[in-house]
Amino acid sequence: MALPISPTPVLKGEDSKRFNLQLVKSSKKRISKKARERGLVLMRAVLKNADV
């Protein structure tokens, strides 16, 4: 029998501030063409095997 999925914890205080700062910082970073292509190849492989 499968275990139920527990709820996602809510970030508060310093944890929330740190998460938001990292989110803003990472959203400004650009990825390399090689990393982007690797992601696209993986996405296509997943979608190819998906039951749509």
N, CA, C and O atoms as CSV, one atom per row, in Angstrom:
chain,resi,resn,atom,element,x,y,z
A,1,MET,N,N,0.842,-1.179,0.000
A,1,MET,CA,C,0.000,0.000,0.000
A,1,MET,C,C,0.890,1.247,0.000
A,1,MET,O,O,1.870,1.314,0.742
A,2,ALA,N,N,0.554,2.206,-0.813
A,2,ALA,CA,C,1.357,3.421,-0.948
A,2,ALA,C,C,1.165,4.341,0.249
A,2,ALA,O,O,0.096,4.383,0.859
A,3,LEU,N,N,2.213,5.070,0.568
A,3,LEU,CA,C,2.131,6.051,1.643
A,3,LEU,C,C,1.554,7.352,1.097
A,3,LEU,O,O,1.872,7.745,-0.026
A,4,PRO,N,N,0.710,8.025,1.877
A,4,PRO,CA,C,0.170,9.297,1.398
A,4,PRO,C,C,1.263,10.356,1.312
A,4,PRO,O,O,2.232,10.326,2.070
A,5,ILE,N,N,1.098,11.276,0.394
A,5,ILE,CA,C,2.062,12.358,0.223
A,5,ILE,C,C,1.805,13.398,1.303
A,5,ILE,O,O,0.674,13.850,1.484
A,6,SER,N,N,2.849,13.773,2.013
A,6,SER,CA,C,2.681,14.775,3.066
A,6,SER,C,C,2.622,16.167,2.452
A,6,SER,O,O,3.180,16.402,1.380
A,7,PRO,N,N,1.945,17.093,3.132
A,7,PRO,CA,C,1.832,18.451,2.587
A,7,PRO,C,C,3.186,19.149,2.517
A,7,PRO,O,O,4.085,18.871,3.310
A,8,THR,N,N,3.313,20.050,1.566
A,8,THR,CA,C,4.534,20.831,1.411
A,8,THR,C,C,4.641,21.833,2.556
A,8,THR,O,O,3.688,22.567,2.815
A,9,PRO,N,N,5.776,21.880,3.242
A,9,PRO,CA,C,5.907,22.820,4.349
A,9,PRO,C,C,5.932,24.272,3.863
A,9,PRO,O,O,6.392,24.560,2.758
A,10,VAL,N,N,5.439,25.165,4.692
A,10,VAL,CA,C,5.419,26.587,4.375
A,10,VAL,C,C,6.686,27.218,4.936
A,10,VAL,O,O,7.014,27.033,6.108
A,11,LEU,N,N,7.394,27.963,4.094
A,11,LEU,CA,C,8.608,28.637,4.543
A,11,LEU,C,C,8.233,29.925,5.263
A,11,LEU,O,O,7.366,30.677,4.818
A,12,LYS,N,N,8.906,30.161,6.388
A,12,LYS,CA,C,8.641,31.370,7.168
A,12,LYS,C,C,9.956,31.983,7.616
A,12,LYS,O,O,10.980,31.303,7.671
A,13,GLY,N,N,9.925,33.256,7.932
A,13,GLY,CA,C,11.073,33.941,8.528
A,13,GLY,C,C,12.303,33.956,7.641
A,13,GLY,O,O,12.225,34.258,6.450
A,14,GLU,N,N,13.458,33.619,8.245
A,14,GLU,CA,C,14.747,33.653,7.545
A,14,GLU,C,C,14.795,32.667,6.388
A,14,GLU,O,O,15.399,32.956,5.355
A,15,ASP,N,N,14.163,31.504,6.548
A,15,ASP,CA,C,14.142,30.515,5.462
A,15,ASP,C,C,13.439,31.080,4.235
A,15,ASP,O,O,13.885,30.878,3.106
A,16,SER,N,N,12.345,31.784,4.460
A,16,SER,CA,C,11.596,32.389,3.360
A,16,SER,C,C,12.421,33.470,2.663
A,16,SER,O,O,12.445,33.542,1.434
A,17,LYS,N,N,13.090,34.302,3.443
A,17,LYS,CA,C,13.926,35.371,2.879
A,17,LYS,C,C,15.057,34.780,2.038
A,17,LYS,O,O,15.320,35.238,0.926
A,18,ARG,N,N,15.724,33.753,2.582
A,18,ARG,CA,C,16.842,33.123,1.885
A,18,ARG,C,C,16.360,32.474,0.577
A,18,ARG,O,O,17.026,32.583,-0.452
A,19,PHE,N,N,15.208,31.804,0.622
A,19,PHE,CA,C,14.654,31.175,-0.579
A,19,PHE,C,C,14.355,32.222,-1.645
A,19,PHE,O,O,14.708,32.043,-2.810
A,20,ASN,N,N,13.707,33.307,-1.251
A,20,ASN,CA,C,13.355,34.355,-2.214
A,20,ASN,C,C,14.595,35.007,-2.818
A,20,ASN,O,O,14.606,35.304,-4.012
A,21,LEU,N,N,15.638,35.235,-2.025
A,21,LEU,CA,C,16.875,35.811,-2.546
A,21,LEU,C,C,17.529,34.874,-3.564
A,21,LEU,O,O,17.997,35.317,-4.613
A,22,GLN,N,N,17.559,33.581,-3.248
A,22,GLN,CA,C,18.144,32.609,-4.169
A,22,GLN,C,C,17.322,32.514,-5.451
A,22,GLN,O,O,17.881,32.335,-6.533
A,23,LEU,N,N,16.004,32.632,-5.339
A,23,LEU,CA,C,15.136,32.581,-6.505
A,23,LEU,C,C,15.403,33.759,-7.435
A,23,LEU,O,O,15.506,33.581,-8.648
A,24,VAL,N,N,15.513,34.948,-6.881
A,24,VAL,CA,C,15.790,36.141,-7.686
A,24,VAL,C,C,17.171,36.040,-8.326
A,24,VAL,O,O,17.339,36.342,-9.508
A,25,LYS,N,N,18.157,35.613,-7.536
A,25,LYS,CA,C,19.532,35.497,-8.023
A,25,LYS,C,C,19.631,34.486,-9.173
A,25,LYS,O,O,20.293,34.745,-10.178
A,26,SER,N,N,18.973,33.339,-9.018
A,26,SER,CA,C,19.066,32.303,-10.049
A,26,SER,C,C,18.252,32.651,-11.290
A,26,SER,O,O,18.568,32.180,-12.382
A,27,SER,N,N,17.211,33.469,-11.141
A,27,SER,CA,C,16.405,33.815,-12.305
A,27,SER,C,C,17.157,34.741,-13.260
A,27,SER,O,O,16.793,34.854,-14.431
A,28,LYS,N,N,18.198,35.399,-12.767
A,28,LYS,CA,C,18.980,36.303,-13.607
A,28,LYS,C,C,20.140,35.594,-14.306
A,28,LYS,O,O,20.754,36.147,-15.219
A,29,LYS,N,N,20.440,34.348,-13.863
A,29,LYS,CA,C,21.541,33.599,-14.461
A,29,LYS,C,C,21.110,33.011,-15.793
A,29,LYS,O,O,19.986,32.531,-15.942
A,30,ARG,N,N,22.004,33.056,-16.745
A,30,ARG,CA,C,21.743,32.438,-18.040
A,30,ARG,C,C,22.422,31.078,-18.052
A,30,ARG,O,O,23.488,30.895,-17.464
A,31,ILE,N,N,21.790,30.130,-18.728
A,31,ILE,CA,C,22.392,28.809,-18.820
A,31,ILE,C,C,23.162,28.709,-20.135
A,31,ILE,O,O,22.896,29.441,-21.089
A,32,SER,N,N,24.109,27.796,-20.158
A,32,SER,CA,C,24.912,27.624,-21.363
A,32,SER,C,C,24.081,26.931,-22.445
A,32,SER,O,O,23.069,26.291,-22.161
A,33,LYS,N,N,24.528,27.074,-23.676
A,33,LYS,CA,C,23.832,26.423,-24.790
A,33,LYS,C,C,23.874,24.906,-24.632
A,33,LYS,O,O,22.924,24.207,-24.984
A,34,LYS,N,N,24.989,24.410,-24.096
A,34,LYS,CA,C,25.131,22.970,-23.896
A,34,LYS,C,C,24.113,22.463,-22.861
A,34,LYS,O,O,23.494,21.419,-23.064
A,35,ALA,N,N,23.944,23.187,-21.774
A,35,ALA,CA,C,22.985,22.796,-20.736
A,35,ALA,C,C,21.558,22.887,-21.261
A,35,ALA,O,O,20.723,22.039,-20.946
A,36,ARG,N,N,21.279,23.905,-22.056
A,36,ARG,CA,C,19.939,24.067,-22.635
A,36,ARG,C,C,19.629,22.913,-23.573
A,36,ARG,O,O,18.533,22.355,-23.527
A,37,GLU,N,N,20.573,22.552,-24.413
A,37,GLU,CA,C,20.365,21.454,-25.350
A,37,GLU,C,C,20.165,20.133,-24.607
A,37,GLU,O,O,19.323,19.323,-24.996
A,38,ARG,N,N,20.929,19.917,-23.552
A,38,ARG,CA,C,20.786,18.706,-22.747
A,38,ARG,C,C,19.373,18.631,-22.152
A,38,ARG,O,O,18.765,17.561,-22.124
A,39,GLY,N,N,18.857,19.763,-21.681
A,39,GLY,CA,C,17.509,19.814,-21.136
A,39,GLY,C,C,16.449,19.531,-22.181
A,39,GLY,O,O,15.472,18.833,-21.911
A,40,LEU,N,N,16.642,20.073,-23.378
A,40,LEU,CA,C,15.692,19.828,-24.460
A,40,LEU,C,C,15.670,18.360,-24.872
A,40,LEU,O,O,14.607,17.800,-25.138
A,41,VAL,N,N,16.841,17.744,-24.925
A,41,VAL,CA,C,16.916,16.319,-25.286
A,41,VAL,C,C,16.174,15.486,-24.242
A,41,VAL,O,O,15.428,14.570,-24.589
A,42,LEU,N,N,16.377,15.803,-22.975
A,42,LEU,CA,C,15.703,15.082,-21.902
A,42,LEU,C,C,14.192,15.290,-21.970
A,42,LEU,O,O,13.427,14.337,-21.822
A,43,MET,N,N,13.761,16.523,-22.193
A,43,MET,CA,C,12.336,16.821,-22.290
A,43,MET,C,C,11.699,16.055,-23.440
A,43,MET,O,O,10.617,15.487,-23.285
A,44,ARG,N,N,12.350,16.035,-24.573
A,44,ARG,CA,C,11.804,15.317,-25.730
A,44,ARG,C,C,11.698,13.820,-25.453
A,44,ARG,O,O,10.733,13.180,-25.869
A,45,ALA,N,N,12.681,13.260,-24.757
A,45,ALA,CA,C,12.647,11.841,-24.427
A,45,ALA,C,C,11.487,11.532,-23.485
A,45,ALA,O,O,10.816,10.512,-23.639
A,46,VAL,N,N,11.254,12.397,-22.525
A,46,VAL,CA,C,10.140,12.192,-21.591
A,46,VAL,C,C,8.808,12.288,-22.313
A,46,VAL,O,O,7.929,11.447,-22.129
A,47,LEU,N,N,8.665,13.319,-23.135
A,47,LEU,CA,C,7.410,13.513,-23.862
A,47,LEU,C,C,7.163,12.393,-24.866
A,47,LEU,O,O,6.015,12.021,-25.111
A,48,LYS,N,N,8.212,11.864,-25.438
A,48,LYS,CA,C,8.087,10.780,-26.408
A,48,LYS,C,C,7.473,9.539,-25.752
A,48,LYS,O,O,6.698,8.810,-26.370
A,49,ASN,N,N,7.840,9.318,-24.480
A,49,ASN,CA,C,7.364,8.136,-23.768
A,49,ASN,C,C,6.100,8.390,-22.943
A,49,ASN,O,O,5.609,7.485,-22.269
A,50,ALA,N,N,5.579,9.600,-22.994
A,50,ALA,CA,C,4.379,9.942,-22.199
A,50,ALA,C,C,3.131,9.380,-22.847
A,50,ALA,O,O,3.025,9.296,-24.071
A,51,ASP,N,N,2.200,9.003,-22.010
A,51,ASP,CA,C,0.889,8.525,-22.487
A,51,ASP,C,C,-0.040,9.723,-22.567
A,51,ASP,O,O,-0.676,10.102,-21.583
A,52,VAL,N,N,-0.108,10.314,-23.754
A,52,VAL,CA,C,-0.952,11.505,-23.936
A,52,VAL,C,C,-2.181,11.144,-24.708
A,52,VAL,O,O,-3.022,12.005,-24.968
